[in-house]
Amino acid sequence: GAGVSQSPSNKVTEKGKDVELRCDPISGHTALYWYRQRLGQGLEFLIYFQGNSAPDKSGLPSDRFSAERTGGSVSTLTIQRTQQEDSAVYLCASGSDRTYEQYFGPGTRLTVT
Amino acid sequence: GQNIDQPTEMTATEGAIVQINCTYQTSGFNGLFWYQQHAGEAPTFLSYNVLDGLEEKGRFSSFLSRSKGYSYLLLKELQMKDSASYLCAVRPPITGTASKLTFGTGTRLQVTL
């Protein structure tokens, strides 16, 4: 079956602009996660959604970052007034309620110039 | 707080055995994951340990000692395609399957002829 998909695969934006990154999880998965991976570094947790529960936003680095998950499926991560330090690969993952494993998408490489 | 340490880089020869270590100091623990990530690709799941001991899965094995805060990933009969980054990640003590993960910075393994 289809895996996690993300779009766009690459995004170049000017400092100060807003960007939206999209994630389509595996069908039927109830959990959806966003992580950030800066060059040469590990994955940094941002936010996750689980079913109808309130999202865990504890990893969002500032109020410029927000995320939504509509209809329990597709999620959008929005970064307002982008800064150069926001340049990274943004990875989305989804998980079922039967296993602990998280399935990752290919990521969106964001470059802020 | 959360602190996860892995060696930054390792080199090994095709056909050999390599052990990648991960030590962690976390405020709570409920399992440890190993993921493989080829350059420019999504991380893929390798193993999950929640109890002490060795779990073997083909050429890959993973070991956990909770009392020592220590895990290792053992790769046998190395192949060139095993050249990748190996990410260690810890799951906090949260009930249910959905949970944010805390990742180490990853170990970049290069397999040579």
Chai-1 contact restraints between the chains, C-beta under 6 A:
chainA,res_idxA,chainB,res_idxB,connection_type,confidence,min_distance_angstrom,max_distance_angstrom,comment,restraint_id
A,A31,B,A98,contact,1.0,0.0,6.0,A-B,restraint_1
A,Q41,B,T105,contact,1.0,0.0,6.0,A-B,restraint_2
A,G42,B,F103,contact,1.0,0.0,6.0,A-B,restraint_3
A,G42,B,G104,contact,1.0,0.0,6.0,A-B,restraint_4
A,G42,B,T105,contact,1.0,0.0,6.0,A-B,restraint_5
A,G42,B,G106,contact,1.0,0.0,6.0,A-B,restraint_6
A,L43,B,F103,contact,1.0,0.0,6.0,A-B,restraint_7
A,F45,B,K100,contact,1.0,0.0,6.0,A-B,restraint_8
A,Y48,B,K100,contact,1.0,0.0,6.0,A-B,restraint_9
A,Q50,B,A98,contact,1.0,0.0,6.0,A-B,restraint_10
A,D97,B,T97,contact,1.0,0.0,6.0,A-B,restraint_11
A,Y100,B,Y48,contact,1.0,0.0,6.0,A-B,restraint_12
A,Y100,B,T97,contact,1.0,0.0,6.0,A-B,restraint_13
A,E101,B,F45,contact,1.0,0.0,6.0,A-B,restraint_14
A,F104,B,A42,contact,1.0,0.0,6.0,A-B,restraint_15
A,F104,B,P43,contact,1.0,0.0,6.0,A-B,restraint_16
A,G105,B,A42,contact,1.0,0.0,6.0,A-B,restraint_17
A,P106,B,A42,contact,1.0,0.0,6.0,A-B,restraint_18
